[in-house]
Amino acid sequence: DRRVVIVGAGMAGVQTAVALREQGWRGTISLLGEEPHPPYDRPPLSKAVLLGKAEGSAFEVDFASLAIDLELGVEATGLRAGEHVLETSRGPVPYDVLVVATGAQPVALPGSEGVPGVHVLRTMDDAERLRPLLAGQRDVVAVGAGWIGAEFATAAREAGCRVTVVEAADRPLAGALPAEVSGHMADWYASSGARLLTGAAVAAVEPGAVVLEDGTRLHTDAVVVGIGARPATRWLDGSGVVLAEDGSVVTDNRLRSSLPDVYAVGDCASFPSARYGERLLVHHWDNALQGPRTVAANIVHGPAEGEVYDPVPYFWSEQFGRFVQYAGHHSAADELLWRGDPDSAAWTVCWLRAGVLVALLAVGRPRDLAQGRKLIEKGALLDRAKAADASVPLKSA
Ligand code: FAD
């Protein structure tokens, strides 16, 4: 009886377990997770769960009927790969195949650790701590105008909180999008009644206040830090598993780590993308859905028949009443093409490389996203004039 042990019971871990059964794995499946809660979905945490519109977001998976041995409250602490043994807070666990799916952890704001009233938003427990602050319409300061900061600000405004977002860069989403695109998103904050302070570096966080480098003191009931996340892979230090500088497990195009019989998937893993010609570390939900299918296929069928992983990355964000979707990867693009007015309610921006669509961002235009994603997969050349006409379906461009 061969045994697959999956570490981390988030989206990627759960999907790996389910995909293994779907693809015919007959052996044992152990799914170990550190958190005490039944496995749950994270995107609702910054949306419905935060607003108390949903009690929880547990996955609707019947683990028992799939013969998946789910063990919660177990932390992986180390790996003795030579012996095929995982070390955990409950003792050693032998494996034949190990899947690392430990996700990511929020990056801490230096100097804010342990200060009362400072929060992050990653887990159900984080959301439950924040929910009463929103319900009580308290004053909140979010540090970081990234995806999490924008979604948190959206929910807090909807709840009626006074919201200030401080961002060290000159615009929101500076790490994710070029200035000519994300510059148009700055006004979204004000339109929702949130205050966005750009070029605002935090000098200190004190109980009840955030102090900026220019001396501004922002009084607040709570601080929510959203300045990025880092793969939760510290426990692999010294194990022989090769980690990249960004902390991700370095995998090959089948999501295999540098060690035999050890895979990694989801927010904790980076993979070489032939499609984009670089290694990608993707911190989005769709990657934690698609990657596990590749892992399961390789475990069940073996690498000779298993598939390689080379997705067109996809994600969405719901912010300030807008549905924002992105597909592809634009770092190597050489041209930007607009469909619609970026200061209007709905628009799309396309990134091309040598005339081929490589990425797009659609705001309130889900059809553009769906059609664009297919064009990216095909590597289609775009007719620029048609593509720039928002009234022409993108698939006809
Ligand atoms: P995780 O979901 O982080 O799961 C990893 C699990 O492993 C965790 O439960 C963790 O406790 C456990 N673990 C960690 N270390 C250990 C250990 N040593 N031993 C045992 N267990 C361990 N993406 C989108 O595309 N759209 C969205 O709108 C969106 N919204 C989001 C909102 C929020 C608030 C957050 C936090 C993320 C959001 N994401 C969104 C991103 C998406 O949720 C993640 O990409 C996805 O959850 C990654 O899944 P994962 O299983 O790789 O990691």
Residues whose N, C-alpha, C, O or C-beta is under 5 A from the ligand:
A	BS01	FAD	V7 G8 A9 G10 M11 A12 G13 L32 G33 E34 E35 R42 P43 L45 S46 V74 E75 A76 A101 T102 G103 A104 L121 R122 A232 W235 V265 G266 D267 C268 H283 H284 W285 D286 A288 Y314 F315 W316 S317
